[in-house]
Amino acid sequence: MAFGSFEGKGSGSHAVSEINMVPLIDVMLVLLVIFIITAPLLAHSIKINMPQVAAEQIEEEPKTVDLAIDASGALFWDEKPVNIDDLPNRFKSIAGTKPQPEIRIRADQNTRYETLAKVMASARRSGMTRIGFVTTPPSGGTAPAGAAAGGGGAPAPAAAPSGG
């Protein structure tokens, strides 16, 4: 679309190919004035005297329950003997507490998998979500990847929780 003048309707008239900048400058000046007026309003804040507190948040250490299983399959709840049939009631009694205690299972290397599976299934059915195993580090340095931890030595101080 060509723009031209109304004068000289014959030869000698040519199309004007320049953009008229005046309307663009007007729009930019209006926007600049609007931003100058609204900018102080955005930075306005209300002064409020907030109360000061000196108390710290109390974080309770979650209780841990040590469940030991020896090679013969005998169970010990915090170093006291317990029957495998009593475990669901014990798990249910502590499952609803906040924060939920962590069950740390220490099983002998020669414990039958069946006994360990029954204990873990009972804990899960009772609503326990924090179950971990206590292992011993290898006594001769680092073990190769995939090697089972066993042997003598002190138990590792932290258990690896499963699930969550």
ChimeraX attribute file (.defattr): number of C-alpha atoms within 10 A of each C-alpha:
attribute: neighborCount
match mode: 1-to-1
recipient: residues
	/A:1	5
	/A:2	7
	/A:3	10
	/A:4	13
	/A:5	10
	/A:6	8
	/A:7	7
	/A:8	10
	/A:9	10
	/A:10	8
	/A:11	6
	/A:12	6
	/A:13	12
	/A:14	13
	/A:15	10
	/A:16	10
	/A:17	10
	/A:18	7
	/A:19	7
	/A:20	8
	/A:21	8
	/A:22	9
	/A:23	9
	/A:24	10
	/A:25	11
	/A:26	11
	/A:27	10
	/A:28	12
	/A:29	12
	/A:30	11
	/A:31	12
	/A:32	11
	/A:33	10
	/A:34	11
	/A:35	11
	/A:36	11
	/A:37	11
	/A:38	10
	/A:39	10
	/A:40	9
	/A:41	9
	/A:42	8
	/A:43	7
	/A:44	8
	/A:45	7
	/A:46	5
	/A:47	6
	/A:48	6
	/A:49	6
	/A:50	6
	/A:51	5
	/A:52	6
	/A:53	6
	/A:54	5
	/A:55	6
	/A:56	6
	/A:57	6
	/A:58	6
	/A:59	6
	/A:60	8
	/A:61	8
	/A:62	12
	/A:63	14
	/A:64	14
	/A:65	16
	/A:66	19
	/A:67	21
	/A:68	21
	/A:69	23
	/A:70	15
	/A:71	12
	/A:72	11
	/A:73	18
	/A:74	14
	/A:75	22
	/A:76	18
	/A:77	17
	/A:78	13
	/A:79	11
	/A:80	10
	/A:81	13
	/A:82	16
	/A:83	10
	/A:84	15
	/A:85	10
	/A:86	9
	/A:87	18
	/A:88	17
	/A:89	13
	/A:90	14
	/A:91	19
	/A:92	17
	/A:93	12
	/A:94	18
	/A:95	20
	/A:96	13
	/A:97	11
	/A:98	10
	/A:99	12
	/A:100	16
	/A:101	20
	/A:102	20
	/A:103	25
	/A:104	21
	/A:105	22
	/A:106	21
	/A:107	21
	/A:108	15
	/A:109	14
	/A:110	11
	/A:111	15
	/A:112	15
	/A:113	11
	/A:114	9
	/A:115	17
	/A:116	16
	/A:117	11
	/A:118	13
	/A:119	19
	/A:120	16
	/A:121	13
	/A:122	19
	/A:123	22
	/A:124	18
	/A:125	12
	/A:126	19
	/A:127	16
	/A:128	22
	/A:129	18
	/A:130	19
	/A:131	21
	/A:132	19
	/A:133	17
	/A:134	20
	/A:135	23
	/A:136	16
	/A:137	18
	/A:138	16
	/A:139	13
	/A:140	7
	/A:141	7
	/A:142	9
	/A:143	12
	/A:144	8
	/A:145	6
	/A:146	6
	/A:147	9
	/A:148	13
	/A:149	13
	/A:150	14
	/A:151	13
	/A:152	10
	/A:153	11
	/A:154	10
	/A:155	13
	/A:156	12
	/A:157	8
	/A:158	11
	/A:159	17
	/A:160	13
	/A:161	15
	/A:162	11
	/A:163	10
	/A:164	7
